[in-house]
Amino acid sequence: MKKLSKLDTFLILLIGAGFLYYLYIKGYIFANFENLSPKEIYQFIRKEDVIILDVRTPEEAETEGKIPASILIPLDSLRNNIKKLDKDKKIIVYCRSGNRSVSAARVLSSLGFKVYNMKGGINSWKSEGLPIE
C-alpha cells in the first residue's frame, strides 16, 4: 500500500473539515434543535400554539411574502429583541433558504428556547404550495 504524502494528508483533512463545516452550518451536527420540513412545520403549527419567527430582512418579507401569523425579527437584531419572545412557547424559525434560520435556532436554543428550524426556508415552503400572505 502506498504511503500518503503530506499534501495528500492535508487535502484529505481539508475536505473533511469542509464537510464538517457544511454539516454544522446546516444544523445537522452540534444542534440543540430539530430540523423539520415545511410540510412537517405546517402540520405542527396547525396543532400547537407556537411562535413562527421570520429572521429575514423586512425587504425580503415584503417582496417574497411570509407564513401567516409569523413575526419578523431579522437575524441581525435577534439578540436585541429576545424579550419579545415567550420562552414558554415553542419557536419555529425560518428564513429564505434555511441558512440564517440555523444561526437563529442556535442562538435561541443556547438561551433556553425550544426551537424548530424549517429546512429550506420560505423557498421550500412556497414550492410545497403552502399558504403565504
KOLMIDREN-549565 format. One record per atom (N, C-alpha, C, CB): x, y, z; residue in one letter; residue number from 1. Coordinates in steps of 0.02 Angstrom, whole numbers, plus 50000, padded with zeros to 5 digits. Glycine has a CB too. Example, Ala and Ser with C-alpha at 12.3 -4.5 7.8 and 13.67 -1.06 7.14 Angstrom:
// residues 2
ATOM  u  v  w  drenmi  drenkol
ATOM  50660  49716  50390  a  1
ATOM  50615  49775  50390  a  1
ATOM  50660  49835  50390  a  1
ATOM  50565  49776  50452  a  1
ATOM  50642  49888  50354  s  2
ATOM  50684  49947  50357  s  2
ATOM  50645  50002  50394  s  2
ATOM  50704  49970  50286  s  2
This chain:
// residues 133
ATOM  u  v  w  drenmi  drenkol
ATOM  50043  49941  50000  m  1
ATOM  50000  50000  50000  m  1
ATOM  50044  50062  50000  m  1
ATOM  49952  50000  50061  m  1
ATOM  50028  50110  49958  k  2
ATOM  50067  50171  49950  k  2
ATOM  50055  50218  50009  k  2
ATOM  50050  50206  49884  k  2
ATOM  50109  50247  50035  k  3
ATOM  50104  50294  50090  k  3
ATOM  50080  50362  50064  k  3
ATOM  50173  50302  50126  k  3
ATOM  50035  50394  50101  l  4
ATOM  50009  50460  50081  l  4
ATOM  50061  50513  50092  l  4
ATOM  49945  50477  50120  l  4
ATOM  50065  50559  50044  s  5
ATOM  50111  50615  50052  s  5
ATOM  50080  50665  50100  s  5
ATOM  50126  50649  49983  s  5
ATOM  50120  50712  50123  k  6
ATOM  50095  50765  50167  k  6
ATOM  50040  50806  50133  k  6
ATOM  50152  50811  50190  k  6
ATOM  50048  50818  50068  l  7
ATOM  49997  50856  50031  l  7
ATOM  49932  50816  50028  l  7
ATOM  50022  50872  49960  l  7
ATOM  49937  50752  50014  d  8
ATOM  49876  50710  50012  d  8
ATOM  49840  50710  50079  d  8
ATOM  49894  50638  49992  d  8
ATOM  49879  50703  50133  t  9
ATOM  49851  50703  50200  t  9
ATOM  49817  50770  50215  t  9
ATOM  49905  50688  50253  t  9
ATOM  49851  50825  50196  f  10
ATOM  49823  50891  50207  f  10
ATOM  49758  50900  50168  f  10
ATOM  49873  50945  50185  f  10
ATOM  49756  50878  50106  l  11
ATOM  49695  50885  50066  l  11
ATOM  49637  50844  50094  l  11
ATOM  49709  50863  49994  l  11
ATOM  49652  50784  50118  i  12
ATOM  49600  50743  50149  i  12
ATOM  49573  50777  50211  i  12
ATOM  49628  50672  50166  i  12
ATOM  49617  50804  50253  l  13
ATOM  49595  50839  50313  l  13
ATOM  49555  50902  50296  l  13
ATOM  49655  50858  50357  l  13
ATOM  49577  50937  50244  l  14
ATOM  49542  50998  50223  l  14
ATOM  49471  50982  50198  l  14
ATOM  49581  51033  50168  l  14
ATOM  49465  50929  50159  i  15
ATOM  49399  50909  50133  i  15
ATOM  49355  50886  50192  i  15
ATOM  49407  50852  50081  i  15
ATOM  49384  50848  50238  g  16
ATOM  49346  50827  50297  g  16
ATOM  49322  50885  50339  g  16
ATOM  49387  50780  50339  g  16
ATOM  49366  50935  50349  a  17
ATOM  49347  50994  50387  a  17
ATOM  49292  51032  50351  a  17
ATOM  49408  51040  50399  a  17
ATOM  49297  51038  50285  g  18
ATOM  49245  51072  50246  g  18
ATOM  49178  51036  50251  g  18
ATOM  49265  51076  50173  g  18
ATOM  49179  50970  50251  f  19
ATOM  49118  50931  50257  f  19
ATOM  49087  50941  50327  f  19
ATOM  49132  50856  50244  f  19
ATOM  49128  50940  50379  l  20
ATOM  49102  50952  50447  l  20
ATOM  49073  51022  50453  l  20
ATOM  49158  50942  50499  l  20
ATOM  49106  51071  50423  y  21
ATOM  49080  51140  50424  y  21
ATOM  49013  51144  50390  y  21
ATOM  49130  51188  50391  y  21
ATOM  49005  51111  50333  y  22
ATOM  48942  51109  50297  y  22
ATOM  48887  51080  50342  y  22
ATOM  48948  51068  50232  y  22
ATOM  48902  51023  50374  l  23
ATOM  48853  50992  50418  l  23
ATOM  48834  51037  50476  l  23
ATOM  48879  50926  50445  l  23
ATOM  48883  51075  50501  y  24
ATOM  48871  51121  50557  y  24
ATOM  48826  51179  50535  y  24
ATOM  48937  51149  50584  y  24
ATOM  48842  51212  50479  i  25
ATOM  48802  51270  50459  i  25
ATOM  48731  51251  50437  i  25
ATOM  48836  51308  50402  i  25
ATOM  48722  51189  50417  k  26
ATOM  48655  51165  50400  k  26
ATOM  48616  51141  50461  k  26
ATOM  48659  51110  50349  k  26
ATOM  48649  51139  50519  g  27
ATOM  48615  51118  50580  g  27
ATOM  48608  51043  50588  g  27
ATOM  48548  51148  50582  g  27
ATOM  48649  51004  50553  y  28
ATOM  48645  50932  50558  y  28
ATOM  48687  50904  50615  y  28
ATOM  48666  50900  50493  y  28
ATOM  48737  50941  50638  i  29
ATOM  48779  50919  50694  i  29
ATOM  48784  50976  50745  i  29
ATOM  48849  50898  50670  i  29
ATOM  48795  50957  50807  f  30
ATOM  48803  51005  50862  f  30
ATOM  48744  51053  50866  f  30
ATOM  48868  51044  50854  f  30
ATOM  48684  51028  50857  a  31
ATOM  48624  51070  50858  a  31
ATOM  48577  51047  50915  a  31
ATOM  48587  51066  50789  a  31
ATOM  48552  51096  50952  n  32
ATOM  48504  51082  51005  n  32
ATOM  48433  51098  50982  n  32
ATOM  48521  51121  51069  n  32
ATOM  48419  51085  50920  f  33
ATOM  48353  51097  50891  f  33
ATOM  48341  51046  50837  f  33
ATOM  48348  51170  50863  f  33
ATOM  48278  51040  50817  e  34
ATOM  48260  50994  50764  e  34
ATOM  48252  51031  50698  e  34
ATOM  48194  50957  50781  e  34
ATOM  48271  50999  50644  n  35
ATOM  48259  51024  50577  n  35
ATOM  48199  50988  50549  n  35
ATOM  48322  51014  50530  n  35
ATOM  48147  51026  50530  l  36
ATOM  48086  50996  50504  l  36
ATOM  48072  51022  50434  l  36
ATOM  48026  51011  50550  l  36
ATOM  48040  50982  50393  s  37
ATOM  48021  51002  50326  s  37
ATOM  47962  51051  50329  s  37
ATOM  48002  50940  50282  s  37
ATOM  47950  51088  50276  p  38
ATOM  47892  51134  50275  p  38
ATOM  47826  51098  50289  p  38
ATOM  47888  51169  50208  p  38
ATOM  47817  51039  50261  k  39
ATOM  47754  51002  50274  k  39
ATOM  47748  50982  50347  k  39
ATOM  47751  50940  50229  k  39
ATOM  47804  50962  50378  e  40
ATOM  47802  50945  50449  e  40
ATOM  47786  51006  50491  e  40
ATOM  47869  50914  50471  e  40
ATOM  47815  51063  50472  i  41
ATOM  47803  51126  50507  i  41
ATOM  47729  51145  50500  i  41
ATOM  47848  51183  50479  i  41
ATOM  47702  51139  50439  y  42
ATOM  47632  51157  50427  y  42
ATOM  47586  51116  50472  y  42
ATOM  47614  51146  50353  y  42
ATOM  47598  51051  50477  q  43
ATOM  47557  51008  50521  q  43
ATOM  47567  51028  50594  q  43
ATOM  47575  50934  50511  q  43
ATOM  47627  51044  50612  f  44
ATOM  47645  51063  50681  f  44
ATOM  47608  51126  50702  f  44
ATOM  47720  51073  50687  f  44
ATOM  47608  51178  50659  i  45
ATOM  47576  51241  50678  i  45
ATOM  47500  51237  50678  i  45
ATOM  47599  51296  50631  i  45
ATOM  47473  51188  50645  r  46
ATOM  47400  51179  50646  r  46
ATOM  47377  51146  50711  r  46
ATOM  47377  51137  50586  r  46
ATOM  47423  51112  50746  k  47
ATOM  47406  51075  50807  k  47
ATOM  47427  51111  50871  k  47
ATOM  47437  51008  50805  k  47
ATOM  47478  51152  50867  e  48
ATOM  47506  51181  50928  e  48
ATOM  47508  51257  50925  e  48
ATOM  47575  51154  50941  e  48
ATOM  47507  51288  50983  d  49
ATOM  47514  51360  50989  d  49
ATOM  47589  51375  50991  d  49
ATOM  47477  51388  51053  d  49
ATOM  47616  51400  50937  v  50
ATOM  47688  51413  50931  v  50
ATOM  47700  51484  50906  v  50
ATOM  47720  51362  50883  v  50
ATOM  47762  51504  50912  i  51
ATOM  47785  51567  50882  i  51
ATOM  47819  51549  50817  i  51
ATOM  47833  51607  50930  i  51
ATOM  47798  51582  50763  i  52
ATOM  47830  51572  50698  i  52
ATOM  47873  51633  50686  i  52
ATOM  47776  51561  50640  i  52
ATOM  47939  51623  50686  l  53
ATOM  47986  51677  50683  l  53
ATOM  48021  51680  50616  l  53
ATOM  48038  51670  50739  l  53
ATOM  48013  51736  50581  d  54
ATOM  48044  51750  50517  d  54
ATOM  48106  51792  50531  d  54
ATOM  47994  51787  50467  d  54
ATOM  48165  51768  50512  v  55
ATOM  48227  51804  50525  v  55
ATOM  48257  51836  50462  v  55
ATOM  48279  51757  50556  v  55
ATOM  48215  51845  50411  r  56
ATOM  48238  51879  50350  r  56
ATOM  48237  51955  50361  r  56
ATOM  48194  51860  50289  r  56
ATOM  48259  51991  50310  t  57
ATOM  48255  52064  50313  t  57
ATOM  48183  52086  50298  t  57
ATOM  48306  52096  50263  t  57
ATOM  48165  52146  50318  p  58
ATOM  48097  52171  50302  p  58
ATOM  48085  52173  50226  p  58
ATOM  48087  52241  50331  p  58
ATOM  48136  52189  50188  e  59
ATOM  48129  52192  50115  e  59
ATOM  48113  52123  50086  e  59
ATOM  48194  52219  50082  e  59
ATOM  48147  52072  50111  e  60
ATOM  48133  52003  50087  e  60
ATOM  48062  51983  50105  e  60
ATOM  48183  51953  50118  e  60
ATOM  48042  51997  50166  a  61
ATOM  47974  51978  50188  a  61
ATOM  47921  52014  50146  a  61
ATOM  47963  51995  50262  a  61
ATOM  47934  52076  50129  e  62
ATOM  47886  52114  50089  e  62
ATOM  47881  52088  50017  e  62
ATOM  47905  52188  50089  e  62
ATOM  47937  52072  49987  t  63
ATOM  47936  52050  49917  t  63
ATOM  47919  51977  49908  t  63
ATOM  48002  52064  49885  t  63
ATOM  47938  51934  49957  e  64
ATOM  47928  51862  49948  e  64
ATOM  47867  51835  49986  e  64
ATOM  47989  51826  49971  e  64
ATOM  47836  51876  50027  g  65
ATOM  47781  51852  50067  g  65
ATOM  47806  51819  50131  g  65
ATOM  47738  51803  50028  g  65
ATOM  47758  51801  50174  k  66
ATOM  47776  51770  50237  k  66
ATOM  47726  51717  50256  k  66
ATOM  47782  51822  50292  k  66
ATOM  47745  51675  50302  i  67
ATOM  47700  51625  50329  i  67
ATOM  47648  51661  50372  i  67
ATOM  47738  51569  50369  i  67
ATOM  47584  51647  50363  p  68
ATOM  47533  51680  50404  p  68
ATOM  47548  51674  50479  p  68
ATOM  47464  51650  50389  p  68
ATOM  47537  51729  50514  a  69
ATOM  47546  51735  50587  a  69
ATOM  47619  51736  50609  a  69
ATOM  47511  51678  50621  a  69
ATOM  47665  51740  50561  s  70
ATOM  47735  51743  50582  s  70
ATOM  47754  51814  50603  s  70
ATOM  47781  51719  50524  s  70
ATOM  47804  51818  50646  i  71
ATOM  47830  51883  50666  i  71
ATOM  47899  51892  50637  i  71
ATOM  47831  51890  50745  i  71
ATOM  47915  51952  50619  l  72
ATOM  47979  51967  50586  l  72
ATOM  48027  51998  50636  l  72
ATOM  47968  52014  50526  l  72
ATOM  48082  51964  50648  i  73
ATOM  48138  51991  50685  i  73
ATOM  48200  51970  50646  i  73
ATOM  48141  51965  50760  i  73
ATOM  48229  52016  50607  p  74
ATOM  48288  51998  50567  p  74
ATOM  48344  51969  50610  p  74
ATOM  48313  52059  50529  p  74
ATOM  48381  51923  50582  l  75
ATOM  48435  51890  50618  l  75
ATOM  48483  51939  50651  l  75
ATOM  48473  51844  50572  l  75
ATOM  48500  51992  50616  d  76
ATOM  48549  52039  50644  d  76
ATOM  48524  52078  50704  d  76
ATOM  48572  52087  50591  d  76
ATOM  48459  52077  50716  s  77
ATOM  48432  52111  50775  s  77
ATOM  48399  52063  50825  s  77
ATOM  48381  52164  50753  s  77
ATOM  48410  51999  50815  l  78
ATOM  48377  51949  50858  l  78
ATOM  48397  51955  50931  l  78
ATOM  48394  51879  50833  l  78
ATOM  48461  51960  50944  r  79
ATOM  48485  51964  51014  r  79
ATOM  48456  52025  51051  r  79
ATOM  48561  51968  51017  r  79
ATOM  48444  52080  51014  n  80
ATOM  48416  52140  51046  n  80
ATOM  48341  52136  51056  n  80
ATOM  48433  52201  51003  n  80
ATOM  48309  52085  51026  n  81
ATOM  48236  52078  51030  n  81
ATOM  48213  52013  51064  n  81
ATOM  48206  52083  50961  n  81
ATOM  48258  51981  51100  i  82
ATOM  48242  51917  51132  i  82
ATOM  48182  51924  51179  i  82
ATOM  48303  51892  51172  i  82
ATOM  48175  51981  51211  k  83
ATOM  48121  51990  51260  k  83
ATOM  48052  51990  51228  k  83
ATOM  48131  52055  51298  k  83
ATOM  48049  51997  51161  k  84
ATOM  47985  51994  51126  k  84
ATOM  47960  51922  51118  k  84
ATOM  47992  52026  51057  k  84
ATOM  48002  51874  51135  l  85
ATOM  47984  51803  51126  l  85
ATOM  47967  51771  51192  l  85
ATOM  48042  51765  51092  l  85
ATOM  47917  51729  51192  d  86
ATOM  47893  51694  51251  d  86
ATOM  47931  51628  51259  d  86
ATOM  47816  51683  51248  d  86
ATOM  47969  51621  51313  k  87
ATOM  48008  51560  51324  k  87
ATOM  47964  51499  51337  k  87
ATOM  48055  51570  51382  k  87
ATOM  47901  51510  51354  d  88
ATOM  47856  51454  51367  d  88
ATOM  47826  51424  51304  d  88
ATOM  47801  51476  51414  d  88
ATOM  47837  51457  51248  k  89
ATOM  47810  51432  51184  k  89
ATOM  47866  51403  51141  k  89
ATOM  47773  51488  51146  k  89
ATOM  47848  51354  51101  k  90
ATOM  47896  51327  51052  k  90
ATOM  47902  51378  50996  k  90
ATOM  47872  51257  51025  k  90
ATOM  47962  51382  50967  i  91
ATOM  47975  51430  50914  i  91
ATOM  47997  51394  50851  i  91
ATOM  48029  51481  50935  i  91
ATOM  47963  51411  50796  i  92
ATOM  47982  51387  50730  i  92
ATOM  48017  51444  50695  i  92
ATOM  47919  51361  50689  i  92
ATOM  48078  51431  50672  v  93
ATOM  48118  51484  50640  v  93
ATOM  48125  51468  50566  v  93
ATOM  48187  51490  50674  v  93
ATOM  48117  51522  50525  y  94
ATOM  48130  51514  50453  y  94
ATOM  48161  51577  50424  y  94
ATOM  48064  51497  50416  y  94
ATOM  48192  51567  50367  c  95
ATOM  48221  51624  50330  c  95
ATOM  48206  51612  50256  c  95
ATOM  48299  51630  50343  c  95
ATOM  48249  51633  50213  r  96
ATOM  48237  51625  50141  r  96
ATOM  48253  51554  50117  r  96
ATOM  48278  51675  50101  r  96
ATOM  48313  51529  50137  s  97
ATOM  48334  51463  50112  s  97
ATOM  48353  51414  50166  s  97
ATOM  48391  51472  50065  s  97
ATOM  48353  51435  50228  g  98
ATOM  48368  51389  50283  g  98
ATOM  48435  51398  50316  g  98
ATOM  48363  51321  50258  g  98
ATOM  48476  51445  50293  n  99
ATOM  48542  51455  50324  n  99
ATOM  48540  51502  50384  n  99
ATOM  48590  51482  50272  n  99
ATOM  48510  51560  50375  r  100
ATOM  48506  51607  50431  r  100
ATOM  48463  51580  50488  r  100
ATOM  48477  51674  50408  r  100
ATOM  48413  51541  50471  s  101
ATOM  48370  51513  50523  s  101
ATOM  48409  51464  50567  s  101
ATOM  48309  51478  50493  s  101
ATOM  48458  51429  50539  v  102
ATOM  48500  51385  50580  v  102
ATOM  48539  51427  50630  v  102
ATOM  48549  51345  50535  v  102
ATOM  48567  51484  50608  s  103
ATOM  48602  51528  50655  s  103
ATOM  48556  51553  50709  s  103
ATOM  48633  51588  50617  s  103
ATOM  48496  51573  50691  a  104
ATOM  48447  51597  50739  a  104
ATOM  48427  51541  50787  a  104
ATOM  48384  51625  50703  a  104
ATOM  48417  51481  50761  a  105
ATOM  48398  51425  50803  a  105
ATOM  48454  51409  50854  a  105
ATOM  48383  51362  50760  a  105
ATOM  48516  51415  50833  r  106
ATOM  48572  51404  50879  r  106
ATOM  48571  51456  50935  r  106
ATOM  48639  51407  50841  r  106
ATOM  48560  51519  50918  v  107
ATOM  48557  51572  50968  v  107
ATOM  48501  51559  51017  v  107
ATOM  48547  51641  50934  v  107
ATOM  48441  51546  50991  l  108
ATOM  48382  51536  51034  l  108
ATOM  48389  51475  51078  l  108
ATOM  48320  51531  50991  l  108
ATOM  48413  51420  51050  s  109
ATOM  48420  51359  51091  s  109
ATOM  48472  51368  51145  s  109
ATOM  48438  51298  51046  s  109
ATOM  48524  51407  51131  s  110
ATOM  48575  51420  51182  s  110
ATOM  48548  51462  51239  s  110
ATOM  48636  51455  51151  s  110
ATOM  48493  51499  51226  l  111
ATOM  48462  51540  51278  l  111
ATOM  48403  51505  51312  l  111
ATOM  48437  51605  51246  l  111
ATOM  48394  51441  51296  g  112
ATOM  48343  51402  51331  g  112
ATOM  48276  51396  51297  g  112
ATOM  48333  51430  51397  g  112
ATOM  48269  51420  51236  f  113
ATOM  48207  51414  51199  f  113
ATOM  48202  51345  51168  f  113
ATOM  48201  51469  51145  f  113
ATOM  48141  51319  51159  k  114
ATOM  48129  51257  51122  k  114
ATOM  48118  51277  51050  k  114
ATOM  48068  51215  51151  k  114
ATOM  48164  51258  51006  v  115
ATOM  48166  51284  50938  v  115
ATOM  48162  51229  50886  v  115
ATOM  48229  51325  50927  v  115
ATOM  48127  51245  50831  y  116
ATOM  48125  51201  50772  y  116
ATOM  48145  51244  50712  y  116
ATOM  48053  51170  50763  y  116
ATOM  48190  51219  50672  n  117
ATOM  48212  51253  50612  n  117
ATOM  48176  51224  50551  n  117
ATOM  48288  51249  50603  n  117
ATOM  48152  51268  50507  m  118
ATOM  48119  51244  50446  m  118
ATOM  48171  51237  50391  m  118
ATOM  48062  51292  50424  m  118
ATOM  48181  51175  50368  k  119
ATOM  48228  51162  50315  k  119
ATOM  48207  51195  50249  k  119
ATOM  48236  51086  50304  k  119
ATOM  48254  51227  50216  g  120
ATOM  48240  51256  50150  g  120
ATOM  48207  51324  50151  g  120
ATOM  48198  51210  50112  g  120
ATOM  48187  51348  50209  g  121
ATOM  48158  51415  50216  g  121
ATOM  48093  51426  50177  g  121
ATOM  48208  51464  50193  g  121
ATOM  48078  51490  50167  i  122
ATOM  48016  51508  50132  i  122
ATOM  48016  51483  50060  i  122
ATOM  48006  51585  50133  i  122
ATOM  48075  51475  50031  n  123
ATOM  48079  51447  49962  n  123
ATOM  48048  51378  49960  n  123
ATOM  48152  51445  49938  n  123
ATOM  48066  51335  50008  s  124
ATOM  48037  51267  50010  s  124
ATOM  47964  51268  50028  s  124
ATOM  48076  51224  50060  s  124
ATOM  47945  51313  50074  w  125
ATOM  47875  51320  50094  w  125
ATOM  47832  51336  50032  w  125
ATOM  47868  51376  50147  w  125
ATOM  47854  51385  49992  k  126
ATOM  47816  51404  49933  k  126
ATOM  47817  51349  49880  k  126
ATOM  47845  51468  49903  k  126
ATOM  47872  51313  49873  s  127
ATOM  47875  51260  49823  s  127
ATOM  47829  51201  49841  s  127
ATOM  47947  51234  49815  s  127
ATOM  47811  51196  49905  e  128
ATOM  47763  51144  49927  e  128
ATOM  47691  51169  49919  e  128
ATOM  47777  51125  50001  e  128
ATOM  47682  51231  49899  g  129
ATOM  47615  51258  49889  g  129
ATOM  47579  51275  49954  g  129
ATOM  47573  51209  49850  g  129
ATOM  47617  51287  50006  l  130
ATOM  47587  51303  50071  l  130
ATOM  47569  51377  50074  l  130
ATOM  47635  51284  50129  l  130
ATOM  47522  51397  50117  p  131
ATOM  47496  51465  50116  p  131
ATOM  47548  51519  50137  p  131
ATOM  47437  51469  50162  p  131
ATOM  47545  51574  50101  i  132
ATOM  47585  51634  50119  i  132
ATOM  47539  51694  50116  i  132
ATOM  47647  51643  50072  i  132
ATOM  47562  51747  50148  e  133
ATOM  47523  51809  50145  e  133
ATOM  47570  51866  50125  e  133
ATOM  47488  51825  50213  e  133
